[in-house]
Amino acid sequence: MTQLIAIGFWADFTHSSWPDPKELVDQNIDARERQEVADYLARGIVHEVYRGWSYCRFCDEQNGSADLSDGTYLWPEGLAHYVREHDVWLPGQFTAHVATRLADVRAAGIDEKWWTSQFSPENREKRGNPATSHH
Ligand SMILES: [Zn+2]
C-alpha cells in the first residue's frame, strides 16, 4: 500500500512534536518560487474531506477542510494559504520535489500519436462513429 508522506500539519494535543507554523516563517524566499509552491499545494488531489473547518493559526480564517495529495506527499488543503499569505516555507526535500515535478512536466515532449490513433478511419469504423459509417 502506498504511504503518502505527511507534510504541513501543525502541533495539536495528539501531536505535540509537530511544529507551530510560526517556526517555519521565512521571508527570504524568491516570490516566484513561493508562488509555484503555493499553486502546487492548491492543486492537489483530494484524499479525504472532513466535516469541520481548519482555522488559520495566524489570522484565524477558515482554511480548508480536506487533505490533498500529489501521490507522494499529503498535506492539509490550507497549507497553500500559509505559504502564500504568511510566508511559511517548507523543508527543502519537499520544495525540491515540487521543483523537479514542475520541471519534468514542463520539459516533457508531447506525443500526439495515441490521441490521433483513436480517430483513425479504422478506429472510427470499429466504434461505428456516424461521421464515417457507410449506411
Ligand atoms: Zn491566515
Boltz pocket constraint, residues with backbone or C-beta under 6 A from the ligand:
constraints:
  - pocket:
      binder: B
      contacts: [[A, 56], [A, 57], [A, 58], [A, 59], [A, 60], [A, 61], [A, 81], [A, 85], [A, 86]]
      max_distance: 6.0
